[in-house]
Amino acid sequence: MAMEETQPSAFSFREFRFFLGMRIPATLATQVQGVAVGWHVYDISHRPIALGFVGLAQFLPIFGFALIAGHVADRYDRRIVLALCLSLQAMISFLLLSVVVLHVDALWPIYALLVLFGVGRAFAAPAMQALLPSLIPQALLGSAFAWSSSSLQAMTIAGPALGGIIYAGGPAAVYGTAGVAFTVSAFAALAIRPPLGRVIEQRGMTWSSLLAGIKFIWNRPAVGGAISLDLFAVLFGGATALLPVYARDILHTGPLGLGFLRSAPAVGAVVVGVYLGRHSLGRHAGRTMFAGVAVFGVATIIFGLSASVPLSLAALIMLGAADMVSVFVRQNLVQRATPDAMRGRVNAVNFLFIGASNELGEMESGLTAAWLGSVEAVVVGGIGTLAIMTIWLWRFPQLRAVDRLEDIETPSTA
C-alpha cells in the first residue's frame, strides 16, 4: 500500500470542529449503551439468539425509513434533522433507564425501545453523512473523512470500555450516561452554521425522488461495488454480536472484559485513521480496499478460533485496522462522486447497506450460533467474507481499477 504526501488538516474550519463536537458524544453514547444493552439482554435471557434480535430490532426501522430519511436530508435543514434525531435517541436512553429502575425483566420493552432508537438512527445517519462534505473545501475531504472516522473509532475504543466500567454500577448508570451524551450532541448540531450555497431538493416526495439514490448508485459500478462489498463482507464476517458470548462463556471475562473486546477493533481503526488523516492513500485505492476486506476475513477466522484473551484482542485490532481501510475508500468514493443535492438519498442507501451489514449481521450471527455454535458461526462468517471478496474482485472491475481518490471530481448535478 503506497502512502504519499502529508495533507493539510480540516481542523482549521469551525464547522468541522462543531461537527466533531456533535458526532463524538453521539458515538460515545451509542457505544456505551451498546455494551449495556448486550449484557443486559444476555443476562436476562442467557440465549445467543436474543442478541440477534437486538440487531434486528434496530435494523427494521432503518430498512423501513431509509429512503424517506434520505429525501428528508436533501429537502430540509440537515442540522435541524440531526438535532431532532439526537433528542429522540436521548429520550430512548432515559426510557431504558426507567425500564431498569422499574425492575422490568421482560425483553419486549427493550426491543420496542430499540426499534424507536433505530428510527432516530435511520434519519440521523444520512443527514450527518451528507452534512460533512458541505462544511469544508473538497480538497480537504480526505482529511476530514479520516479524522471523522478515527475520532469515531476513538469513541468506539473509549465507549465500550467506559460502558463496562460504568456497568459495574448497573445498567441504569450506563443508560443515564448515554442520555446525557446524546443531549450534548443535539445542542452541538444546532451550533453548526448552515452551509452556504447548498442546493435544496425542490420536488415533493415521489417514487422517483425516493428511488433517486438507488438509481444513482446503480449507474456507477465502482460506487455500487464498494457499498455492496462492505455490506456482504460485514454481514458474513461480523462477530461483534457474539462478543457477550465470548466474554462470558469462552474467554471467561466479565462486563469489563466485554468492553475491552468491543473496543479492540477501534484501536486498529484509529491507528490507520490517524495516519490517513495526515497522508493520502496514494495509488491503487480499489485494490487496497479489496486487500483490506481480505485481511478482515482472516482476522475474523483467527478471532473465532481463539480461546486466548491476548490473541482475541490482537485479532480484533487487526480486524479494525483492515475495516478502516475499506471504510476510508468507500467514504471517499461515495462522497466525492455524489453531488450535494443528492447526498442525503445516496447516503441513505449507503447507510441502509451498512445497517444491513451490522444489524442483520448481528441477527445472522445469532441464528448461525444457535444452529452451529458460536465458534463455528464466527469461523464460517470469516470464510464467507473471503468468498465475497473473491467474487466482487471478479464482478466489479471498475472498483478494482480505482486509482487515486483525489482525482475523483464531485459533479455539480446528478
C-alpha positions as CSV (number, residue, x, y, z in Angstrom):
1,M,0.0,0.0,0.0
2,A,1.7,3.2,-1.1
3,M,1.2,6.2,1.2
4,E,2.1,9.6,0.0
5,E,2.3,13.3,0.9
6,T,1.1,15.0,4.1
7,Q,-2.3,16.7,3.8
8,P,-3.5,19.9,5.4
9,S,-5.9,19.4,8.3
10,A,-9.7,20.1,8.4
11,F,-9.5,21.3,12.0
12,S,-8.9,24.9,10.9
13,F,-12.6,25.1,10.0
14,R,-15.0,26.0,12.8
15,E,-17.9,24.0,11.4
16,F,-15.8,20.8,11.2
17,R,-14.9,21.2,14.9
18,F,-18.6,21.6,15.8
19,F,-19.4,18.6,13.6
20,L,-17.0,16.5,15.6
21,G,-18.5,18.0,18.8
22,M,-21.8,16.6,17.7
23,R,-20.6,13.2,16.4
24,I,-18.2,12.3,19.2
25,P,-20.7,12.4,22.1
26,A,-23.3,10.6,20.0
27,T,-20.9,7.9,19.1
28,L,-19.7,7.6,22.7
29,A,-23.4,7.3,23.8
30,T,-24.1,4.6,21.2
31,Q,-21.1,2.6,22.2
32,V,-21.7,2.9,26.0
33,Q,-25.3,2.0,25.5
34,G,-24.5,-0.9,23.2
35,V,-22.4,-2.6,26.0
36,A,-25.3,-2.2,28.5
37,V,-28.0,-3.5,26.1
38,G,-25.9,-6.5,25.0
39,W,-25.0,-7.6,28.6
40,H,-28.5,-6.7,29.9
41,V,-30.3,-8.7,27.3
42,Y,-28.0,-11.7,27.6
43,D,-28.1,-11.5,31.4
44,I,-31.9,-11.8,31.2
45,S,-32.2,-14.5,28.5
46,H,-28.8,-16.4,28.5
47,R,-29.6,-17.1,24.8
48,P,-27.4,-16.0,21.9
49,I,-30.5,-15.7,19.7
50,A,-31.7,-12.9,22.0
51,L,-28.6,-10.9,21.0
52,G,-29.5,-11.4,17.3
53,F,-32.9,-9.8,18.0
54,V,-31.1,-6.7,19.4
55,G,-29.7,-6.2,15.9
56,L,-32.9,-7.0,14.2
57,A,-34.9,-4.5,16.3
58,Q,-32.6,-1.7,15.3
59,F,-32.4,-2.7,11.6
60,L,-36.1,-2.9,10.9
61,P,-36.7,0.9,11.1
62,I,-33.6,1.5,9.1
63,F,-35.0,-0.7,6.4
64,G,-38.4,0.9,6.6
65,F,-37.4,4.6,6.7
66,A,-34.0,4.8,4.9
67,L,-35.3,6.1,1.6
68,I,-37.7,8.6,3.3
69,A,-34.8,9.7,5.6
70,G,-32.6,10.4,2.5
71,H,-35.3,12.6,0.9
72,V,-35.7,14.5,4.2
73,A,-31.9,15.1,4.4
74,D,-31.9,16.6,0.9
75,R,-35.1,18.7,1.4
76,Y,-34.7,20.1,4.9
77,D,-32.0,21.7,7.1
78,R,-29.8,18.8,8.0
79,R,-28.7,20.4,11.2
80,I,-32.3,20.5,12.5
81,V,-32.9,16.9,11.4
82,L,-29.9,15.8,13.3
83,A,-30.8,17.8,16.4
84,L,-34.3,16.2,16.5
85,C,-33.0,12.7,15.9
86,L,-30.4,13.0,18.6
87,S,-33.0,14.3,21.0
88,L,-35.1,11.2,20.3
89,Q,-32.2,9.0,21.0
90,A,-31.6,10.8,24.3
91,M,-35.2,10.2,25.2
92,I,-34.9,6.4,24.4
93,S,-31.8,6.2,26.6
94,F,-33.7,7.7,29.5
95,L,-36.6,5.3,28.9
96,L,-34.2,2.4,29.0
97,L,-33.1,3.8,32.3
98,S,-36.7,3.7,33.5
99,V,-37.0,0.0,32.5
100,V,-34.2,-0.8,34.9
101,V,-35.5,1.5,37.7
102,L,-38.9,-0.2,37.4
103,H,-37.3,-3.6,37.5
104,V,-38.9,-4.8,34.3
105,D,-37.4,-8.2,33.5
106,A,-39.1,-8.8,30.1
107,L,-37.2,-8.4,26.9
108,W,-40.0,-6.9,24.8
109,P,-39.8,-3.3,26.3
110,I,-36.1,-3.3,25.5
111,Y,-36.7,-4.4,21.9
112,A,-39.5,-1.9,21.5
113,L,-37.3,1.0,22.6
114,L,-34.5,-0.3,20.3
115,V,-36.9,-0.1,17.4
116,L,-37.6,3.6,18.2
117,F,-33.8,4.1,18.6
118,G,-33.4,2.7,15.2
119,V,-35.9,5.3,13.8
120,G,-33.6,8.0,15.1
121,R,-30.6,6.4,13.6
122,A,-32.3,6.0,10.3
123,F,-33.0,9.7,9.9
124,A,-29.8,10.9,11.6
125,A,-27.3,8.9,9.5
126,P,-27.9,10.3,6.0
127,A,-28.2,13.8,7.3
128,M,-24.9,13.5,9.2
129,Q,-23.0,11.9,6.3
130,A,-24.5,14.4,3.8
131,L,-23.7,17.4,6.0
132,L,-19.9,16.9,6.4
133,P,-18.8,17.4,2.8
134,S,-20.6,20.7,2.6
135,L,-18.7,22.1,5.6
136,I,-15.2,22.2,4.2
137,P,-13.4,22.6,0.8
138,Q,-13.4,19.5,-1.4
139,A,-9.6,19.4,-1.3
140,L,-9.7,18.6,2.5
141,L,-12.4,15.9,2.2
142,G,-10.0,13.0,2.5
143,S,-8.5,14.6,5.7
144,A,-12.0,15.3,7.1
145,F,-13.2,11.7,6.4
146,A,-10.2,10.2,8.0
147,W,-10.3,12.4,11.1
148,S,-14.0,12.0,11.5
149,S,-13.7,8.2,11.2
150,S,-10.7,8.0,13.5
151,S,-12.4,10.1,16.2
152,L,-15.5,8.0,15.8
153,Q,-13.3,4.9,16.3
154,A,-11.6,6.5,19.3
155,M,-15.0,6.8,20.9
156,T,-15.6,3.2,19.9
157,I,-12.5,2.4,22.0
158,A,-13.5,4.6,25.0
159,G,-17.2,3.9,24.8
160,P,-17.3,0.1,25.4
161,A,-14.5,0.2,28.0
162,L,-16.3,3.1,29.7
163,G,-19.6,1.2,29.4
164,G,-18.1,-1.9,31.0
165,I,-16.7,0.2,33.9
166,I,-20.0,2.1,34.5
167,Y,-22.0,-1.2,34.2
168,A,-20.3,-2.3,37.4
169,G,-22.9,0.1,39.0
170,G,-25.7,-1.5,37.0
171,P,-27.3,-0.8,33.6
172,A,-29.2,2.2,34.9
173,A,-26.0,4.2,35.2
174,V,-25.0,3.4,31.7
175,Y,-28.3,4.4,30.2
176,G,-28.3,7.7,32.1
177,T,-24.8,8.5,30.8
178,A,-25.8,7.8,27.2
179,G,-28.9,10.0,27.6
180,V,-26.8,12.9,28.8
181,A,-24.2,12.4,25.9
182,F,-27.0,12.4,23.3
183,T,-28.4,15.6,24.7
184,V,-25.0,17.3,24.4
185,S,-24.7,16.1,20.8
186,A,-28.1,17.6,19.9
187,F,-27.1,21.0,21.1
188,A,-23.8,20.8,19.2
189,A,-25.8,20.1,16.0
190,L,-27.7,23.3,16.5
191,A,-24.4,25.2,16.8
192,I,-23.3,24.4,13.3
193,R,-23.9,27.2,10.9
194,P,-25.9,26.4,7.7
195,P,-23.7,25.7,4.7
196,L,-23.6,28.4,2.1
197,G,-24.8,27.8,-1.4
198,R,-26.5,24.5,-0.6
199,V,-28.8,23.1,-3.4
200,I,-32.1,22.0,-1.9
201,E,-34.3,19.3,-3.4
202,Q,-37.3,21.1,-4.6
203,R,-39.6,18.2,-5.6
204,G,-42.1,16.8,-3.2
205,M,-41.7,13.2,-2.1
206,T,-42.4,10.9,-5.1
207,W,-41.3,7.4,-6.0
208,S,-38.9,9.0,-8.5
209,S,-37.2,11.2,-5.8
210,L,-37.2,8.4,-3.2
211,L,-35.5,5.9,-5.6
212,A,-33.1,8.5,-7.0
213,G,-30.3,7.4,-4.6
214,I,-30.6,3.8,-5.7
215,K,-30.6,4.8,-9.4
216,F,-27.5,6.9,-8.9
217,I,-25.6,4.1,-7.3
218,W,-26.8,1.5,-9.8
219,N,-25.4,3.6,-12.7
220,R,-22.0,3.9,-11.0
221,P,-20.5,0.4,-10.7
222,A,-17.4,1.5,-8.7
223,V,-19.7,3.1,-6.0
224,G,-22.2,0.3,-6.0
225,G,-19.4,-2.3,-5.8
226,A,-17.8,-0.6,-2.8
227,I,-21.1,-0.3,-0.9
228,S,-22.2,-3.8,-1.6
229,L,-18.8,-5.3,-0.8
230,D,-18.9,-3.7,2.6
231,L,-22.5,-5.0,3.0
232,F,-21.8,-8.6,2.4
233,A,-18.3,-8.7,3.9
234,V,-19.5,-7.4,7.3
235,L,-22.8,-9.3,7.0
236,F,-21.0,-12.6,7.0
237,G,-17.9,-11.6,8.8
238,G,-19.3,-9.6,11.7
239,A,-18.5,-11.2,15.1
240,T,-19.4,-8.3,17.4
241,A,-22.9,-9.6,18.1
242,L,-21.4,-12.7,19.8
243,L,-18.8,-10.8,21.9
244,P,-21.0,-11.2,25.0
245,V,-21.0,-15.0,24.5
246,Y,-17.2,-15.0,24.0
247,A,-16.7,-12.7,27.0
248,R,-18.8,-14.8,29.3
249,D,-18.6,-18.4,28.1
250,I,-15.4,-18.8,26.0
251,L,-12.8,-16.2,27.3
252,H,-14.4,-16.0,30.7
253,T,-14.2,-12.3,31.3
254,G,-16.9,-10.1,32.8
255,P,-18.6,-6.8,31.6
256,L,-15.2,-5.0,31.8
257,G,-13.7,-7.7,29.5
258,L,-16.6,-7.3,27.1
259,G,-15.9,-3.6,27.0
260,F,-12.2,-4.2,26.0
261,L,-13.2,-6.8,23.4
262,R,-15.7,-4.3,21.8
263,S,-13.0,-1.6,21.9
264,A,-10.3,-3.6,20.3
265,P,-11.3,-3.2,16.7
266,A,-11.4,0.5,17.1
267,V,-7.7,0.5,18.3
268,G,-6.6,-0.7,14.9
269,A,-9.0,1.6,13.2
270,V,-7.8,4.7,15.0
271,V,-4.1,4.0,14.1
272,V,-5.0,3.6,10.4
273,G,-7.4,6.5,10.5
274,V,-5.0,9.0,12.1
275,Y,-2.4,8.0,9.5
276,L,-4.8,8.5,6.7
277,G,-5.8,11.9,8.2
278,R,-2.3,13.1,7.7
279,H,-1.4,11.3,4.4
280,S,-3.1,10.4,1.2
281,L,-3.7,6.8,0.4
282,G,-1.8,7.0,-2.9
283,R,-2.4,4.9,-5.9
284,H,-4.5,1.7,-6.4
285,A,-7.2,2.6,-3.9
286,G,-9.6,0.0,-5.3
287,R,-7.1,-2.9,-4.9
288,T,-6.3,-1.6,-1.4
289,M,-9.9,-1.9,-0.5
290,F,-10.0,-5.5,-1.6
291,A,-6.9,-6.2,0.4
292,G,-8.5,-4.7,3.5
293,V,-11.6,-6.9,3.1
294,A,-9.3,-10.0,2.8
295,V,-7.5,-9.1,6.0
296,F,-10.8,-8.5,7.7
297,G,-11.9,-12.1,6.8
298,V,-8.7,-13.7,8.0
299,A,-8.8,-11.7,11.3
300,T,-12.4,-12.9,11.9
301,I,-11.3,-16.5,11.5
302,I,-8.4,-16.1,13.9
303,F,-10.7,-14.5,16.5
304,G,-13.3,-17.2,16.1
305,L,-10.8,-20.0,16.8
306,S,-9.0,-18.2,19.7
307,A,-9.5,-19.2,23.3
308,S,-6.8,-16.7,24.5
309,V,-7.7,-13.1,25.5
310,P,-4.5,-11.6,24.1
311,L,-4.8,-13.4,20.8
312,S,-8.5,-12.4,20.6
313,L,-7.7,-8.8,21.2
314,A,-4.9,-8.9,18.6
315,A,-7.2,-10.4,16.0
316,L,-9.9,-7.8,16.7
317,I,-7.3,-5.0,16.4
318,M,-6.2,-6.3,13.1
319,L,-9.9,-6.6,12.0
320,G,-10.5,-3.0,12.9
321,A,-7.4,-1.7,11.0
322,A,-8.5,-3.6,7.9
323,D,-12.0,-2.3,8.1
324,M,-10.8,1.3,8.4
325,V,-9.0,1.0,5.1
326,S,-12.2,-0.3,3.4
327,V,-14.3,2.4,5.1
328,F,-12.0,5.1,4.0
329,V,-12.1,4.1,0.3
330,R,-15.8,3.6,0.4
331,Q,-16.5,7.0,2.0
332,N,-14.3,8.8,-0.5
333,L,-15.9,7.1,-3.4
334,V,-19.5,7.8,-2.3
335,Q,-19.0,11.4,-1.2
336,R,-16.7,12.6,-3.9
337,A,-18.8,11.0,-6.7
338,T,-22.1,12.4,-5.4
339,P,-23.4,16.0,-6.0
340,D,-24.5,17.7,-2.8
341,A,-28.2,17.8,-3.8
342,M,-28.2,14.0,-3.9
343,R,-26.0,13.2,-0.9
344,G,-28.9,12.6,1.5
345,R,-30.5,10.0,-0.7
346,V,-27.3,8.3,-1.7
347,N,-26.0,8.2,1.9
348,A,-29.4,6.8,3.0
349,V,-28.9,3.9,0.6
350,N,-25.3,3.6,1.9
351,F,-26.5,3.6,5.5
352,L,-29.2,1.1,4.6
353,F,-26.5,-1.2,3.4
354,I,-24.3,-0.5,6.4
355,G,-27.2,-1.1,8.7
356,A,-28.0,-4.3,6.9
357,S,-24.4,-5.5,7.3
358,N,-24.2,-4.5,11.0
359,E,-27.7,-5.2,12.4
360,L,-28.6,-8.0,10.1
361,G,-25.1,-9.3,10.6
362,E,-25.9,-9.5,14.3
363,M,-29.1,-11.4,13.5
364,E,-27.2,-13.7,11.1
365,S,-24.5,-14.4,13.8
366,G,-27.1,-15.1,16.4
367,L,-29.0,-17.5,14.2
368,T,-25.9,-19.2,13.0
369,A,-24.6,-19.5,16.6
370,A,-27.9,-21.1,17.7
371,W,-27.6,-23.5,14.8
372,L,-23.9,-24.4,14.6
373,G,-22.4,-22.9,17.8
374,S,-20.7,-19.6,18.5
375,V,-17.2,-20.5,17.4
376,E,-18.4,-22.2,14.3
377,A,-20.6,-19.2,13.4
378,V,-17.7,-16.8,13.6
379,V,-15.3,-19.0,11.6
380,V,-17.9,-19.7,8.8
381,G,-18.5,-15.9,8.7
382,G,-14.8,-15.2,8.1
383,I,-14.7,-17.8,5.3
384,G,-17.8,-16.2,3.8
385,T,-16.1,-12.8,3.8
386,L,-13.1,-14.2,1.8
387,A,-15.5,-15.8,-0.7
388,I,-17.4,-12.5,-1.2
389,M,-14.1,-10.6,-1.7
390,T,-13.1,-13.1,-4.4
391,I,-16.5,-12.8,-6.2
392,W,-16.5,-9.0,-6.1
393,L,-12.9,-8.8,-7.3
394,W,-14.2,-10.5,-10.5
395,R,-17.6,-8.9,-10.7
396,F,-16.6,-5.2,-10.2
397,P,-13.5,-4.5,-12.3
398,Q,-14.4,-0.7,-12.1
399,L,-13.9,-0.8,-8.4
400,R,-10.6,-2.8,-8.8
401,A,-9.4,-0.1,-11.3
402,V,-10.0,2.9,-9.0
403,D,-6.6,4.7,-8.6
404,R,-6.2,8.0,-6.8
405,L,-9.2,9.0,-4.7
406,E,-8.1,12.7,-5.0
407,D,-8.7,12.5,-8.8
408,I,-12.5,11.8,-8.3
409,E,-14.4,15.1,-9.1
410,T,-17.7,15.8,-7.4
411,P,-20.3,16.6,-10.1
412,S,-22.4,19.7,-9.6
413,T,-25.7,17.9,-10.5
414,A,-26.8,14.3,-10.7
